[in-house]
Amino acid sequence: MGGGCGRVEEPWNRHVGYRELYRRLDLVRAGLKARTARVDALTEEDAAEVLRGLGECVDAMHAAGGDVPDRPSEDAV
């Protein structure tokens, strides 16, 4: 009769693991919501300035001669 405890322990451990995953997912969602709010608050001029700066940064990386891909690989996402 000692094997009965394992039947309860395994689902409990799975529950605890899922609870941790959901906690992490909630943190990711909150971070994404905050970043989205910041982007939504940008004016057209702010957005244009950010894009110019990003373009200059990419151009500088290409000029430095590094092996910089035009797009991130699917693995990086």
BALOBA-1460 file (C-alpha; in Angstrom, 3 decimals):
// residues 77
<rec num="1" residu="m" x="0.000" y="0.000" z="0.000"/>
<rec num="2" residu="g" x="3.015" y="2.274" z="0.090"/>
<rec num="3" residu="g" x="2.716" y="3.010" z="-3.675"/>
<rec num="4" residu="g" x="-0.410" y="5.137" z="-3.239"/>
<rec num="5" residu="c" x="1.560" y="8.208" z="-2.242"/>
<rec num="6" residu="g" x="3.267" y="8.350" z="-5.647"/>
<rec num="7" residu="r" x="-0.079" y="8.673" z="-7.391"/>
<rec num="8" residu="v" x="-0.728" y="11.879" z="-5.453"/>
<rec num="9" residu="e" x="2.821" y="13.207" z="-5.472"/>
<rec num="10" residu="e" x="3.249" y="13.190" z="-9.250"/>
<rec num="11" residu="p" x="0.149" y="15.304" z="-10.036"/>
<rec num="12" residu="w" x="1.045" y="17.661" z="-7.177"/>
<rec num="13" residu="n" x="4.569" y="18.176" z="-8.535"/>
<rec num="14" residu="r" x="3.116" y="18.801" z="-11.989"/>
<rec num="15" residu="h" x="0.670" y="21.326" z="-10.485"/>
<rec num="16" residu="v" x="3.511" y="23.152" z="-8.725"/>
<rec num="17" residu="g" x="5.535" y="23.233" z="-11.962"/>
<rec num="18" residu="y" x="2.586" y="24.604" z="-13.938"/>
<rec num="19" residu="r" x="1.959" y="27.227" z="-11.258"/>
<rec num="20" residu="e" x="5.558" y="28.441" z="-11.675"/>
<rec num="21" residu="l" x="5.195" y="28.532" z="-15.470"/>
<rec num="22" residu="y" x="1.990" y="30.562" z="-15.191"/>
<rec num="23" residu="r" x="3.699" y="32.957" z="-12.768"/>
<rec num="24" residu="r" x="6.503" y="33.498" z="-15.300"/>
<rec num="25" residu="l" x="3.990" y="33.906" z="-18.112"/>
<rec num="26" residu="d" x="2.178" y="36.581" z="-16.095"/>
<rec num="27" residu="l" x="5.472" y="38.456" z="-15.653"/>
<rec num="28" residu="v" x="6.181" y="38.297" z="-19.396"/>
<rec num="29" residu="r" x="2.668" y="39.523" z="-20.164"/>
<rec num="30" residu="a" x="3.042" y="42.444" z="-17.745"/>
<rec num="31" residu="g" x="6.369" y="43.417" z="-19.313"/>
<rec num="32" residu="l" x="4.912" y="43.245" z="-22.802"/>
<rec num="33" residu="k" x="1.931" y="45.344" z="-21.748"/>
<rec num="34" residu="a" x="4.271" y="47.999" z="-20.304"/>
<rec num="35" residu="r" x="6.423" y="48.086" z="-23.466"/>
<rec num="36" residu="t" x="3.339" y="48.284" z="-25.664"/>
<rec num="37" residu="a" x="2.026" y="51.214" z="-23.614"/>
<rec num="38" residu="r" x="5.346" y="53.070" z="-24.038"/>
<rec num="39" residu="v" x="5.301" y="52.535" z="-27.804"/>
<rec num="40" residu="d" x="1.647" y="53.593" z="-28.028"/>
<rec num="41" residu="a" x="2.526" y="56.807" z="-26.182"/>
<rec num="42" residu="l" x="5.181" y="57.795" z="-28.755"/>
<rec num="43" residu="t" x="4.351" y="60.718" z="-30.985"/>
<rec num="44" residu="e" x="4.930" y="60.484" z="-34.734"/>
<rec num="45" residu="e" x="8.081" y="62.569" z="-34.288"/>
<rec num="46" residu="d" x="9.366" y="60.317" z="-31.497"/>
<rec num="47" residu="a" x="8.748" y="57.203" z="-33.583"/>
<rec num="48" residu="a" x="10.522" y="58.760" z="-36.599"/>
<rec num="49" residu="e" x="13.506" y="59.647" z="-34.392"/>
<rec num="50" residu="v" x="13.694" y="56.101" z="-33.006"/>
<rec num="51" residu="l" x="13.609" y="54.638" z="-36.524"/>
<rec num="52" residu="r" x="16.334" y="57.029" z="-37.704"/>
<rec num="53" residu="g" x="18.510" y="56.064" z="-34.760"/>
<rec num="54" residu="l" x="17.919" y="52.385" z="-35.400"/>
<rec num="55" residu="g" x="18.824" y="52.794" z="-39.070"/>
<rec num="56" residu="e" x="22.026" y="54.630" z="-38.143"/>
<rec num="57" residu="c" x="22.926" y="51.869" z="-35.692"/>
<rec num="58" residu="v" x="22.395" y="49.132" z="-38.291"/>
<rec num="59" residu="d" x="24.392" y="51.107" z="-40.870"/>
<rec num="60" residu="a" x="27.245" y="51.510" z="-38.379"/>
<rec num="61" residu="m" x="27.241" y="47.782" z="-37.665"/>
<rec num="62" residu="h" x="27.379" y="46.986" z="-41.376"/>
<rec num="63" residu="a" x="30.170" y="49.543" z="-41.865"/>
<rec num="64" residu="a" x="32.158" y="47.945" z="-39.046"/>
<rec num="65" residu="g" x="32.409" y="44.889" z="-41.257"/>
<rec num="66" residu="g" x="30.930" y="42.453" z="-38.808"/>
<rec num="67" residu="d" x="28.909" y="39.535" z="-40.007"/>
<rec num="68" residu="v" x="25.559" y="41.150" z="-39.279"/>
<rec num="69" residu="p" x="22.507" y="39.484" z="-40.824"/>
<rec num="70" residu="d" x="19.778" y="41.665" z="-42.308"/>
<rec num="71" residu="r" x="17.246" y="39.799" z="-40.200"/>
<rec num="72" residu="p" x="17.540" y="37.749" z="-37.017"/>
<rec num="73" residu="s" x="17.511" y="34.012" z="-37.486"/>
<rec num="74" residu="e" x="14.375" y="32.105" z="-36.570"/>
<rec num="75" residu="d" x="16.304" y="30.532" z="-33.680"/>
<rec num="76" residu="a" x="16.881" y="33.950" z="-32.095"/>
<rec num="77" residu="v" x="13.159" y="34.648" z="-31.746"/>
